[in-house]
Amino acid sequence: MENLDVTVLRTLLGWRNEGRRALIATVVRTWGSSPRPVGSIMALCENGAVVGSVSGGCIEDDLIYRYSRAHGAVQGSTVPAGITHEIPDGPPERVKYGVSADEAHRFGLPCGGTLELVLEFNPDAGSLAELVQALAGGQMMERRTELASGRVALRAATAPASLADDGLWLSNTFGPEYRMLLIGAGQLTEYLATMALFSGFAVTVCDPREEYRTAWSVPGVTLLTDMPDDVVRDFKVDRRSCVIALTHDPKLDDLALLEALETEAFYVGAIGSRRNNEARHARMIEHFDQTTESLARLRGPIGIYIGSKTPPEIAVSIMAEVLAVKNGVPLPRDMDVASAKNTLAAAQPSAPTCFVAP
């Protein structure tokens, strides 16, 4: 499954290439609680089709009503001032939702929630094509819109950046897909790969063991047969990548994990109990000249404790931890022991083989 922003931009490009009028809406500011973060985008076609989201749905409905021919005025009815039911030409516009308590309730915003959007009308197809092509090639891009004219400038970016809006230019950084490399093609991998796909990750599975590969059945996943450490080297792991070892076999897992620790991967981890994890660290220190410091980024046992005992539940716990790390959410295992125990007070004393609570 494609990254949501890329899906929005690619769909918008398709509409513009077909000669359809369309707009792109960007969340540029929020106050209080907000359903979607700053930088979120959605696109609206003149026929009422929508891709992406800026709220829980009510604001999208209002934009469809205001700018879509699908909700044109009924003959003889009175059209409110400013409602044209079509997408106009002209420079970008700002619109706020949820300024008052009544309006927040009307648009389904949380209590006290307010958000501001910038609407860009009929964006240039050529600029969109250049942006989508760069993202498809793995390049992070900054898209800058001159608010007085709607003119768009693109440039390559080297790191993610927060949306910037100085009143003259709107700058939003778009990155290529997040990627997940899984070592081992077992049952747990099938569940985790499926969850990663619908979470917007591009998933690659590596397993040189033919007996495991023949049973693989998850569409949309790249399946490789080389040795895992070679795959990690060739994968060009970056800060939008994670590497997870799931075989329980040191011959396959260890060298791949060591290669991954030399990269900018935002998450590197391996399945196994606390005892297995300690044994892995000991092997790496004894045989591969590692230190406690060099292994600090290696996560294990992986997953957020949810009492998981079955492959689907273990996959849920792992995916939750990956997303938390990706989103910069502090986790109990990253706290001190006392804080972790307080946070996980409800955890049971015993834990499944593949996961042990911190």
Secondary structure, DSSP 8 states (H G I E B T S, - for coil): ---HHHHHHHHHHHHHHTT--EEEEEEEEEESS-SS-TT-EEEEETTS-EEE-SSSSHHHHHHHHHH-GGG---TT----TT--SS---SS-EEEEE-SSHHHHHHTT--TT-EEEEEEEES--HHHHHHHHHHHHTT--EEEEEETTT--EEEEE-SS----EE-SSEEEEEE---EEEEEE--SHHHHHHHHHHHHTTEEEEEE---HHHHTT---TT-EEE-S-HHHHHHHTT--TTEEEEE-S--HHHHHHHHHHHHTS--SEEEE-S-HHHHHHHHHHHHHHS---TTTTTTEE-S-S--S---SHHHHHHHHHHHHHHHHTT---GGGS-HHHHHHHTTT--S---TT----
